[in-house]
Amino acid sequence: MLDLAGVSSRYGRIPALAGFDLHVGNGELVALVGANGAGKTTVLRTISGVQPLSGGVIRFEGNDLAQLSPRRRVQLGVVQVPEGRQIFAPLSVEDNLRLGAFARGSPRQLATVLAMFPALEQKRRDAAGTLSGGQQQMLAIGRAMMASPRLLLLDEPSMGLAPRFVAEVFTLIARLKGQGMTILLVDQNAHAALAVADRGYVMEAGRVSLCGVARDLLCDHQVRQAYLGA
């Protein structure tokens, strides 16, 4: 479904990605793990088009994404849940969700999405800024689901959440995977990310340093020492 070959990207003169390669198959959940500053978020931002591509190729279902605007990428089904959630705090929960269907999907998705998130159903008329951190993360994922994504890009969904909400978020991700959703996941909680993933990529300094089946990476001594607290 998604192929990145030799991808590079820069912030001004500072290289963020250098010769980055990645493959995501239809229905796969692939995890990107690595230290802060390794380039994980930049990978997602470059795929979605909000970060310029300096070199290389990004193809999604045969489409050359480098030639397409972020809006057009959403219309093809590439939908990102950004780091930090970035909900519209003054707007109601329902209005935040409806905005997710602006470029793709349908407002008729609302009932389906609310059924996935009972807590949001109960608070659909409340201002989104009044929700807890965990509820706001569910809202950000629900907003993305309104666009009926073909590929869901999840950027640090467990960031800043209490352990109870972290468990809920990863349970939800596992459920989406079970329903056949294709997911590219970035999270600092490398153990939890690899535990739900099919395959994983370890990033260092804008490049892939290691990749393989997720369960094998969980057992890899190098990965355990660097990222899993062993």
N, C-alpha and C positions, 0 to 999 in steps of 0.2 A: 504493500500500500504506500509506504513512504521510503524514499531512498535519499540519503545525503552522501555526496561524494566530493571529497576535497574541499569542504566548505570552510571559508575563512570570513571573519568579520572583525571590525575594529571600532573602538571608541576613540575618535580622533586619531592620534598616532599610536595608540596603545592597542596591540593585537589582543583580541579576546578568544578567537577561534583560529586554529591554524591546521589546515588539512584534516578536518574532522569528517569521519565517515560513520554512518549509522543506517540501519535497516529495521523497519517495523513491518511485520507481516499482518495481513488482514486477521482481525480477531485477537491479536497478541496484546499483552501488557508488557511493555518494556520499561525498565527503570534506569534512570541516569543517576549515579551517585558520585560523590567526590567532595573534596574540601570546599569551603567558601572561596569564591574567586576562581574556581576551576573552569567556569564557563557554562555551567548547566543551564542557568536561566537564559543566557545568551542564545543557546541552541533553540530553546522554545520560541524566544522572541524573533529569531531569524526565520524559523519555520512559519510563524504567523505573519511576518512581514513588517513588524514594528521596529525591527533592528535591521539596518541595511546589510545586504550580502556583498562582501568584497570579492569573493571568488568561489568557484566550485558550482555544484549543481544540486538543486533540491527538486525532486519529483514526487508528486502525490497522485497516485493512480494514473500515471502517465503524463500528467500536466506539469509543465515547467513553472514552478511557483515563482521563480525569480522575475518573471515577466508580468506578474499579477499583483494588484493592490491588496492590502490587508482585507478590505471588504470582499473582494472577489474570492479570496482564499476562504473566508467564512462561508460564502455562498457555495463553494465546493464541498464544504463540510469540515474544514479545519478550524476547530473552535478551542480557544485557550481560556483556562481559569487562571488569572494572573496571580503572581505572588502578592500577598497582602490583601487579597480578596477584591479590593477596589469596587466595593458596592457604592451605590448612590444613597448616602445616609439619610438625607431629608425625605426621599421618596418612600412610599409604602413598599412592603415586601412584594405585593402583587405587581406594582409598577416596575420594580426591579426585574422581576421575572419576565414580564411582558417585553421589556427592552431587549431581552435575549433573543427574541424572535424577529428583531428589526430587519436583519439582512437575510435571514434564512429561517425556516421553520414556520410555525403558525401559532397564533394566540390560542388555538384550540388545544395546543399541547399543555395548557395551564393545568387542567384538571389532572392529567397524567403525572405531571411533575409534582404537583401538590400532594398527590397520593404517595409519592416516593418519600416525601418529607412531612410527616404529620405535624411536627412542631411549627413548620412554616404555614401550614393550613390554618392552625389556630391563631397565628399572628399576621395573617395576610393583609390586614388593614393597618397594622402598626408601622411606624417609621422604621426603616431598616437599621438605622443607627442605634435603636434601642435594643437590638438583639445582642445576645452573648456572642463571644468570639466564635464558639463552635457553631451556633446558629447562623452567623454571618458566613462562615465557610460553606455550610450547607446551601445557603442562599446563592453564593457564587457558583457552586457546582450546578444548582438547579437552574440558574440563569443560563449557563452554558447548555444544559440539556434542552432548554427551550428551542435551541437552534438545530435539534436533531443531528448532533455531530456524527460524522463518519470517523473522524479522528479527534480524540479528546486529549488536549495538552494540559496536564495538571502541574502547576508550579508551586511547590512547597505547601501542599494542602494542610499539613499538620503544624505549620509554623505558629508558635505562640499559643497553642491550645493546651488545656489541661489534659492529663492522661486519659480521662474518661472520653473526652471528645476526640482525641487522637484515635482511640480504639474504634469509635463510631465512624470516623472518616475512612479508616482503612477497611472496615466492614463494608461500607458503602462502595468503595473502589472494587473490592472483591466481588460484590454483587453485580456491579456494572460489567466487570470482566465476564462473569458467569452468563450474562445476558448477550455476550458476543461483541461488546463495545471494544474498539481498538483504542488503546491508551498508551501515551508516552508520559511517564511519571518522573518528576524531579522532587526529591525530598531529602532533607538532612538526616531524617531517621532512616539510615541506610538499611538497617536490619528489617524494619517493617516494610520498606519499599521492596526489597528483594524477596521477602517472604510471600508477597502477593504476585510477584512478577513471573513471567515465563522466562525472560532473558534480561540480562543487565549489562550496562556499560559503566566502567569506572573511568572518570575523567581526571586529568591532571594538566594544568596549564594549557587549556584549550584543545587538548588532544585526547584520544582514547588510549588509556594505558593498559586496559584489560577488558575483555568482554567474554561472555559465555552464558551458559544456562544459569538461571538465578540461584538455584539450589546449590550448584557447584561453587558459585562465588561466595555464598554464605559460609561454605566450608573452607574457602581458600585462606591460607594462613596470612598472606599479604593483606588481603581485604580485611580480615578480622583484626589484625594489628592496627591498621590505619583508620578504619571506619566503624568497627563494631565494638570497640572498647575491650577487646580481648587482651 
